[in-house]
Amino acid sequence: MLIKQIMKENVITLEEDATIKDAMQTIELKQIRHIPIVNKSNQLVGIISDRDIRDASPSIFHSTDHLEDFLKPLSSIMARHVITAHPLDFVAEASILFYEHHIGCLPIVQDNQLVGIITETDILHTLVQLMGAHQPSSHIEVKVENITGKLADIASIFKEKNVPITSVLVYPYPDPQFKVLAFRIQTIDPRRIIGEIEKSGYHVIWPKEPE
């Protein structure tokens, strides 16, 4: 999946000569957490977050002190080194950027123009959709040897029993000789297919049979 399929194109922005007060009002009115800062040509020059605004604001014990600070330009508090992505980058690549840099949003830039934005919430929603976790389904985890062909072997059991697979993930197992195949399948009661998998000599580690 490409970033352009999930990004928001109508990006709320401010220019760097807007004030901290402008940003506070925009964040509150639009219920957003990040504002890309652009120049007159819609080129990205920085970004601010609601945390930046809080850090620049007086504490509740001195809320009437230094009110002139709210009239300072955003250029005085914005982050200038902004991590960005391209609309044709893969969502998986964007996820790595969120993970490695601990960021809350990712401006999307094409031909030096700001064309969109995605947030950590967008990534989470996309992951849920890709996994099919938002639809009625069951989750099955199977421990297999860490060799080629095991995914195809298990998938053939689902095919033979006419059980549609919504998504597949591969997890490492503590013992590197094995791995875990996590299937989400379109059935509410997975007991029959679990029995078939175990009859074929595989170990289903989730769901576990009650002891």
N, C-alpha and C positions, 0 to 999 in steps of 0.2 A: 504494500500500500504506500502511495506517495503522500508527501506532506500536503500537496495542493488539494487532496481529497478531504482533508480534515481541518485545514487552516481557516481562520476567520479573516475575511477579506476587508471588511469594514472596520479598519483599525482606528481606535480613538487615540489621537496624538496631540501633542502640544509642541510649540517651538521653544527653543532654549531661552528666549527672552521673556517667556511667560513666567509668572511668579509662583512661589511655593503655595500661596493662597489659591491661585488658579488650579493648581494640581490637586490640592486638598478638596476643593469643591467638585472637581471632575471625578475623582475617585469615589467620593460619597454619592454623587448624583448618578453616575453610570454603574456603580457597584462593581468596580474592577480593582485589581491589585497592582497592575503594571501599566505604565504609560511610556511608549516609545517617544523619544524626542527627535524631531526632524527639523531640517532647515527649510528655506523657502522653496527648494526644489524637491521636497519630499525625500531627501536623502537622510538616512538614519545617522544621527550624531551622538546619541546617548540614550539612556533609559533610566527611569526612576520607578521605585516601588512604594507601596504603602509603608513599608518599613523605613525607607529613606525619609518619608514625610514625618513619621513618628519621631525619628531620631532628630529631625530638624525642628521639631515643635517643642515649646516650653512644657515642663511637667505640669500636672494638674495643680500642683502647689504654687506654681508661678505662672498661671495661665494668662495673666495680664502684663507680664514683664516682656520686654523686648518684642513688642508686637511688630516692630519694623522688620524683624527677621522674615515675617511672612511675605514681605514685599521684595525679598531677594529673588533674583532670576533663578530658574531651574538649572542654569549652567553652573551654579555654585554648588549644587549637591548631586547632580546626575552622574551616573557611571558612564564613562566615555568608551571603555573597551568592551564592546557588546558582542557576545557570542550570537551568531546568526546561522540561518540555514537557507537553502534554496528550495523553491516549490517542488522541484523534481528529485529532491533527496528522499530517501526512504524513511518512513516513520520509525523503523527500527534504529536507523542511524541517529535520528533525533532523540530517541529514548536514551541512547548512550550518552549524548551530550547532557541531558537532564541528570543522569546518574553520576557522571564523572565530575560535573561542575556544580552540582547542587543548586541549580537555577530553577526559577519558578515559571519562566516563560521564555519563548524563543522567537524573536522577530524573524520574519521571512523576507529575504531581499533578493531581487532579481534586477539585473542591469542597473545596479546602484540605487534602485528605488525600493522603498518599503511597500510590499504588496500583501502582507498578511502577518498573522501572529498565531502561535499555538501556546497553550499553557500546559502545566503538568496535569490539570484536570482533563484536558483534551486527550492527552496520552493515556490516562487511566481509562477513560470512557472507550477509547479505541481498542485498548487491550481487552476490556470486558467483551466488546462486540466480536473481536477476532476469536476469542475463546468460546464464544457462544454462551457465556455464563448468564446472560440476561434472558435466555430462553429456557423453557422447561426441558431439563436434561439431567443426565447422571454423569458422575465423575468416577473413572476407574483408573487405578494406577497398577501397572504390571512390572515386576522386576524381571529383567532379562539379562542374558549375557551381553557384554559390551563388544559385540561383533556385528559385522554387516549382515543385513537380511532379517533381523528380528522384528523390525517395524513392519515389514511386508508380511511376515508370518502372522503376526497378531491381527493386522488389518484384514487378512484373508479370512480369518474366523468371523469377524464382523460382517464381511461381505457374504459369506456362506449363510449366515443366520439372518441376513437382510436387516442389519442394524446400522442405520446411517451414523457416520462419524461427523461431529460438528467441528472438532479441532483436536490437534495432537501437539503435545509438548514433550521434550526430552529433558530429563533432569539427571544430574550426576548422582551416583550412589556412593556411600562412604567407602565401599570396597570398589576400586576402579575396574575390577574385572566385570562389574555389572553396571547397568544403568536403569533408569525408571522411565517407562513410557506412560504418559498421562493422557488418557482419552476422555473427551467429553462426547457423549453419545445421545442420540435422540430417543431416549426411553426413560420412563420414570422408575421402572422396576428392573434393575440390572441383574437380578439374581440368575436368570437363565443364561445370559451370555457369560457371566462370571464362571458358572459351572462349566461351560464349554471351553473357556480359556484354560481353566485348571485341569480339565480332562486332557488337554493337549500338552500338559506337562509344565505349564507356566505358573508362577506364583503371583497371585493378586494380593498386593499389600494394602490396597484400599478400594472399596470398603472392606473392613475386616469382619469376619464372621463373629457374632457374639460368643463369648466363652461360657 
